[in-house]
Amino acid sequence: MSQIGINVKEPEKSCEDAKCPFHGHLKVRGKIIDGVVASDKMQKTVTVTTDYLYYQKKYGRYEKRTGRHHAHNPECISAKVGDRVKIVECRPLSKTVSFVVIEKEEVD
């Protein structure tokens, strides 16, 4: 278990970001979500897309839905478009950002 209380591999790089859970003062809690980075055009923020199934009661079937979350991207992780990442909930960092990237997952 790492120093943030979640079983993830700590990044090799170091950063001076105050909003980094590993090298700053940000505490994490709540949901842990796996997804793919869809956009990295914002400064220190990425948009993560997740796919899930939603049950339609009327038809008795599942339908595919897509969710999008904005997450803070610390310099030590620096996720790019197409990377598979793990994000975790934290306190609100801005109007739309309430998650932080904690791990870039290795693609087999």
C-alpha positions in Angstrom: 0.0 0.0 0.0 1.3 3.4 -0.9 1.4 6.5 1.3 -2.1 7.7 0.0 -3.9 4.7 1.4 -4.7 3.0 -2.0 -2.9 0.0 -3.4 -1.2 1.7 -6.4 2.4 2.0 -7.7 4.0 5.3 -6.8 5.3 7.4 -9.7 9.1 7.3 -10.4 9.2 11.1 -11.1 8.9 13.7 -8.4 7.0 16.9 -8.6 6.4 20.1 -6.7 2.6 20.2 -7.3 0.7 21.1 -4.1 -2.4 19.2 -5.5 -0.5 15.9 -6.0 -1.6 13.2 -3.6 2.0 11.7 -3.5 4.1 14.9 -3.3 1.6 17.5 -2.1 -1.0 17.9 0.5 -4.1 16.5 -1.3 -6.1 13.8 0.5 -8.1 11.3 -1.5 -11.4 9.5 -0.6 -14.4 8.0 -2.2 -14.8 6.6 -5.7 -12.0 4.9 -7.7 -12.6 4.9 -11.5 -10.7 3.3 -14.4 -10.9 5.1 -17.7 -9.2 6.4 -20.8 -7.9 9.9 -21.3 -10.0 11.6 -24.0 -8.5 15.1 -23.8 -5.4 16.8 -22.3 -5.9 20.3 -23.7 -6.5 22.0 -20.3 -3.6 23.0 -18.1 -2.8 20.2 -15.5 -6.2 18.7 -16.2 -7.4 15.7 -18.3 -10.9 14.5 -19.4 -11.3 10.8 -18.6 -14.0 8.7 -20.4 -15.6 5.7 -18.8 -18.0 3.2 -20.4 -20.7 1.5 -18.3 -23.9 -0.5 -18.7 -27.3 1.0 -17.7 -30.3 -1.2 -17.1 -33.5 -0.2 -19.0 -36.4 -1.4 -16.9 -39.0 -1.0 -19.7 -37.2 -3.2 -22.2 -35.4 -5.5 -19.7 -32.0 -4.8 -21.3 -28.7 -3.0 -20.8 -27.5 -0.1 -22.8 -24.0 1.3 -23.2 -23.4 4.7 -21.7 -20.4 6.9 -21.5 -19.4 9.1 -18.5 -16.8 11.9 -18.6 -14.9 13.2 -15.6 -12.4 16.0 -15.3 -9.3 15.0 -13.3 -6.2 16.9 -12.1 -3.1 15.6 -13.8 0.0 15.9 -11.6 3.4 16.5 -13.3 4.8 13.3 -11.9 2.2 11.2 -13.8 1.6 13.4 -16.9 -1.1 11.3 -18.6 -1.6 11.9 -22.4 -4.5 11.2 -24.8 -5.2 7.4 -25.1 -3.6 6.4 -21.8 -5.5 4.1 -19.5 -5.6 5.7 -16.1 -7.0 5.3 -12.6 -8.6 8.3 -11.0 -9.8 8.8 -7.4 -12.2 11.3 -5.8 -10.8 14.2 -3.8 -12.1 17.6 -2.6 -13.3 20.0 -5.3 -10.2 21.6 -6.9 -12.3 23.8 -9.2 -15.8 24.1 -10.6 -15.6 20.9 -12.6 -12.6 19.0 -11.1 -13.2 16.7 -8.2 -10.9 13.8 -9.2 -7.1 13.3 -9.4 -5.1 10.9 -11.6 -3.2 8.5 -9.3 -1.9 5.9 -11.8 -1.2 5.2 -15.5 -2.0 1.6 -16.1 0.3 -0.5 -18.2 -1.2 -1.8 -21.5 -0.5 -5.5 -22.1 
